[in-house]
Amino acid sequence: MKKNRNKKKTKITVQDYIKAVKKANRDIQMESSIGWSSVTKVHKSKKIYDRKRIKKDHSEE
């Protein structure tokens, strides 16, 4: 019998685990929902000045 001396032992780091879990969650979310929904988009605060929203509000009145 031959022994495998070149066999490398790989360790899973915390970052690798987090990355794998995030990818799995994203895949599950894509399967369960219709279309694409962004994950990294930040919710805009209404207190922040936004010229487009101001124009939209004035045009409705």
Summary of the structure (lengths in Angstrom):
residues: 61
radius of gyration: 24.1
end to end distance: 85.4
largest distance: 85.4
contacts: 63
relative contact order: 0.06
helix: 48%
strand: 0%
